[in-house]
Amino acid sequence: MIKRIIIIVFCLPLGLLAQIGGTTAFSFMDVELSPRIEAMGGSGIAIVDYDVTLAQTTPSLLNAEMHNSLVFSFTDYFSDINLIGFSYARKWKEFGIVSLGIKAVNYGNFDHNDAVGNNLGSFSAHDQVITLGASRSLNEKFTLGVNINVLNSQYETYHAFALAANIATTYFNPEKAFTATFLLKNIGRQLVSYTDKKETLPFDAQLGMSKELKHLPFRYSLTFHHLNQFDIKSPYKLISQTNIETGELEIKEESIAKTALRHLIIGGELNPFRKSLFIRGGFNFQRRFDMSLSTYPALVGFSWGIGFKVSKFRLDYSRAFYHLSGTPNNFSIATNLSTFGL
């Protein structure tokens, strides 16, 4: 089954030239719902455990511990934008581990005005993605996984539809508590476009690794994203300014080291006393460089979160500092239906 899916995906006409900073269609695919992932900087592609939300982006993380796990998530994003979703995984002998996920983005209602300002009522805007995933062990340490994403977008009378896939392979060494993952994200194409011009999807090649320390209940995570493109500066970032004293135009060039750091996301997870409490934190260099103000950077780029277990449920919360004007809040509640005899 996995081989057939891979063949189908690679036979699609693919646009693999990465563009970032809102220059591609369906960028909402990269908005994370999982509080755990957001707390660790926005990436969690190299963590193998029971958390089924990890497999929404990285299908090779699907494993037997996720069997019958169910998670509901909610994100209070910027302004009146809300995201909701759920994830479920199950072990099937015929297919390995399979998952189903749904994510919906509601942008709220907007005033509908004509060219001269006459109000014609209101309209709504929303996006949805349905994810079907499967993984299979290649041997004791390597796992291959594929997600198929069905994407739908509706902005007033403008509609778009697309198919995409995430393909990942994970190396997991339980003896050394080390995990590494290579992920090809958002491979696909538009089938129906907003206008006559078809747009690309936000393709991203990522490499991640994580390790649990031997004598401390702490896991660190490193993710290198957009390996397919070195210069990932935002096209809207100011690159020149006029010197108020000389009146001359000054070009603000970025060092190679800073451009390289944009690709790195750092995350950590502390599990005090190895019980049901988790304290998480992360730092996203790209977010810091593009979204902070030079005069007052504050905590932009940082994120934190907490998770704990109550009876048969796991509750998670995170807060990520995207910009001084907004810090999205993520919530989730998870359980395993097997604990209820289902």
PyMOL commands that set and color helices and strands:
alter all, ss='L'
color gray80, all
select helices_A, chain A and resi 2-11+27-30+35-39+52-56+59-61+64-66+256-261+272-274+285-291+337-340
alter helices_A, ss='H'
color red, helices_A
select strands_A, chain A and resi 69-76+82-92+96-113+119-137+142-155+158-173+178-192+204-212+218-224+240-242+249-251+264-270+278-284+302-310+313-320+329-336
alter strands_A, ss='S'
color yellow, strands_A
deselect
rebuild
show_as cartoon
